[in-house]
Amino acid sequence: MVKIGILGVGTVGTSVARILKDNADIIEARAGKRIVATHGVVQNTAKDRGVDLIISDDPNDVVENPEIDIVVELMGGVEEPYTLVTRALQNGKPVVTANKALLAYHRYELQALAGEVPLMYEASVAGGIPVIGALRNGLAANHIDSIQGIMNGTTNYMLTKMIDEGVAYDAVLREAQELGYAEADPTFDVGGYDAAHKLLILASIAYGIDAKPEEILIEGIESITPTDVEFAKEFGYAIKLLGIAKKSGDGVELRVHPTLIPQGSMVAKVDGVMNAVSVTGDRVGETMYYGAGAGGDATASAVIADLIEIVRGNTGPMLGYKKGLESGLKLLQPEAIRTQYYLKLKVVDRPGVLAAVTTTLSQQGISIASVLQKPSRIEGHVRLLLTTHECVERDVRSAIEALRSLEVVDDTIAMIRIEA
């Protein structure tokens, strides 16, 4: 029998304990040994968790307990879990975690510390979708050209409602909060940080890139308006919050932001709270991973899959490399991103304004692909909606500053990147 201690018996931890009990026979058949959750750590011991565990509010009762064979960390946060996972590994206990924030900041330190002690984390990205296993194992023969995906169900639900039903951002956020998809403070989701943590984990496996959230481009969906949605529909685009990792020469772009993507693409068709990650390898081509990105049972399914792998002895190196990655890939700065762009401007409605805008863009090396003019609620003004051909981020930012200096252009200029 393999005994499991769970740090954090919330929604996911409760599901882990229940599935281990309810599906004990099939799990034992697949693992070769019975896996039993015996101990759990919570903040409030008075609350009934509905599971048969020895409950404590002291993490030492799991981390320092010689009877516990594997530690499951489901606490959330960064520094306290880092301390506890460190102690568990130092005590020779394998660890399974679903904590994306912990890995976004400390994955390389934990990899060095773990050594040959298993540290597994399939549930940290896209819930029950086995994309980490695919990168570490299934696609191990490939150089990864790109990763692109919807990695946050809350924002995907909100954008789906905005596009399909025309609901404004504030209204759909309130609805998401009422349904439990968004927290009272939704910043972590709608600001793109949750997706960024997941992207960093995938990029480490794919490219050996050791980057922190503060080093990459992260933008949320807070500024998406009905005008943007209308433009997207008219030009055959969907708007999705994407995590994007892309090899470009000897560098790697890492970015999270709202993105215009063709409506016919596979990722564009993923709606509601579902997640989807597209991975393109140099040998296999594009592969797609779709499913529930959150929820107790879906995430617990990934946790237990890791437990089974540990019990089988099939752990492998944490980030997928038995020796240092020698490709020479480096993290590209956000200013070096190369893609297409959508710009939204409010301008004075008079002759010569469009010429002034196009001339200013041309001076910055920006070529326009399409232009659409829409009425503005402010008398004497119109909205210009335009897309560019592929260009470099720094040039677009310079162009926006130059446009703001024009007397005929309002200071508020919105920009969304396009992935064709």
PyMOL commands that set and color helices and strands:
alter all, ss='L'
color gray80, all
select helices_A, chain A and resi 11-22+24-31+60-63+79-90+100-114+122-124+131-138+153-165+169-178+187-190+193-207+213-215+226-234+267-269+296-312+334-336+353-363+393-404
alter helices_A, ss='H'
color red, helices_A
select strands_A, chain A and resi 2-7+35-41+54-56+70-73+95-97+119-120+144-150+217-218+237-248+251-262+274-281+285-292+330-331+338-348+368-375+381-388+391-392+409-418
alter strands_A, ss='S'
color yellow, strands_A
deselect
rebuild
show_as cartoon
